[in-house]
Amino acid sequence: MTDHSPRALADLWRARRPSGPPVTHTFRSTYADRWVRFHSLPGSKRYPESEGEYAVVLHRYNTVLDELFAHGEVYVVTSDWSCTPDGPAAFPTPRRELHPDGVHWWTESDEDDPDPAFHTHTRFYADRRPWRNGCVDALLRAVADEALVEVFVTDTELRRIHAPYDGGADVVLATPGERDRLRGRHVDWLSSTPSGL
């Protein structure tokens, strides 16, 4: 029987992703050779302002998610942060309501500042589920509105990661070639800047 415990997931992350913690804003630099960014709206518009624009955002997110995870199981990961490792979330988010099955599996602490008032502890929660189109739409809408941050979806082997943010998604693939093929299928969703941002 396969171990799906929080500890097993943390151990798997350390084994498969030794370059860094599961902090989405670091994926671009940590996995630069396998990373691509897709924008959520035409013209690199950041926030949807109508139901029509939300439909475009969800279509783009789900199109890539389907290409990555169709017919498989995924981990859905959300986060919150606090000034203490076990304290209440520093600000209210809909994380608990939108991800009720998320189980705490990782805490990433930043205690570099000598003043404890500036220490932060980002806590990550995961659940495992079969992937199906639309199964994380409520989370994706919250991400598009910047109500949630540090959210990602990954296959159960942690080979592919889809990390949505307000304005797009950072995607990490298993190989540079796989990244290039995915990027080539969605060239209209790419940034026009050389950096890919």
N, C-alpha and C positions, 0 to 999 in steps of 0.2 A: 504494500500500500504506500502510495506517495504521501509525503508529509507536506501539508498545506498550511502549517502553522506560521504565525508571524515570524518566529525565529528562523524557520526554514527559508522564508522569503528574504529576510535580511542576509542570511548566509549565502543564498543564491545571488543576491545583488553583489555582495563582496567578491564572490567567485567570478561572476560574469562581467561585472562592471567595476573592476578594481581601480579605475582611473579617477573615481570620485563618487560622492554621495548622490542620492536620487533628487537632486535639486535642479529643477527644469531650466532655470535661467543659465545654468552652467553647461548644458548639453551642447550648445552651439560651439563652444571652444573645446570642450573635452573630446567631442566626437566629430571634429570639423571635417574629416575625410569621408564621413558617412551621413552628414547632416544636410538637410534642405529645409527651407522655410517657404510655406505657402501663405499667401494673404487671403483673408476671409471674404473680402468684398472687392469689387472692381475699383480700380484707381487707388488701391492701397488704403481705402477708407478704413478707419479704425473701428468705429462703433456703429452698429445697425440702429436705424431710426424708425423703421417701420416693420410690419410683419413680413412684407415682401423681402426686405433686407435680411431679417432673421432667417427666412427660408433659404436665401442664398448661402448664408453662413453655415447653417446646418447641412445643406446639401454638400458644400465643399468639405466640411469636417467629415461627414459620413462617407463620402465617396472615397477619401483616402483611408479612413478607418476600415471600410469594407475591403479595399485592396490589400491592406496589411493583415487583417484578422478574420476574414470570412471563413466560416466553418471551423473555427477554433475557439479556444477559451482564452480569456484575457484576465489580467489584473487591472482593476480600475483604482487609481490612487488619487487621494485628495490630501489636503494638508490644512493645518492651522499653525499659529505660533503663539508663544507666550514669553513672558519675561523670566519665568522659572520653568524647569523641566516638566513639572506636573501641575502647574497652575492653570487657571482658566485662560481661554483664548484671549489674546490682547484686544481684539475687537470682534464684534459680532459678524458672523458670516452664515450663509445657509448650508454650510457643509454637513452638519448633522442631519438636517431635514432631507437634503438631496442625496446623501450617501449614508443611509442609516446602517447598512451592513459593513461599513468600513471598520476594520480592526487595526488598532495601533500596531505598527511594525518597525518604525524607525524614528529616532529623534536626532536631528542634526543641530548641534549646539554651536553658537558663535559667542565665545567668551573672550575674544581678543582685547576688547576694551577693558582697561583697569577698573572702570566704574561699573559695578554690577547692574546699575540702572539701565545700561546699554547692552546688556547680554540678551540674546534671543535664542529661542529653542523652537525650531520648526519640527512639528510632529506630522508624520505621514501615516495615513490610514489606507488600507487596501481591502478589497473584496475580489473574489474570483467568480467569474460568471461566463456562460457561453456568449460569444459575440453575436449580436444581431443588430442590424441597422436600426438606429433610433433608440437603442437601450440606454444611452447616456445623454439624450437630448436636453433634459432638464439641467444637467451639469454643464453641458456645452453652452446653453443660453446664459447661465450664471457666469461662466468664464468670459463670454462675449461682452457681458456688462461689467466686467472686472469685479464682480461680487465674490469670485473665488479665484485664487492664484495657485501656482504650483500643483496643477492637476495633470495627470498623464494616464494613458492607457498603454499597456504592453502585453505582448504574448507571454505565456507562462514560462518560457525559456529566457525571457528578457533580451531577445535578439532584435526586436523592433519596438520603437517607442514613438507614440504620438502625443505630443505635449501642446495642447491648445493654449492660446493666450488671447487677450483682447486685441484682435486685429489679425490673427492668423494661427498657424501651428508650426512648431518646430518638430521635424520628424527625423529620427535616427534609424538608419537601416542597418542590415547585417553586414553589407559590403559596399564599397564605393560604386561598384557596377550596379547593384540594386538601387542605390540612391539615384544614380544617373538615369536609369530607366523610369523610375517613378517621377523624377523631375521632368523628363521628356514627355510624359503623358499629360502634364498639367502646366505647360509653359505659360499659359495665360494667367496663372495664379501666382507667378513668381514676381519678386521685386525687380524693378528696372535698374537698381543700383548694382555695381560690381560686387559689393560685399554680400549681396543676397538678403539684406535686412529689409 
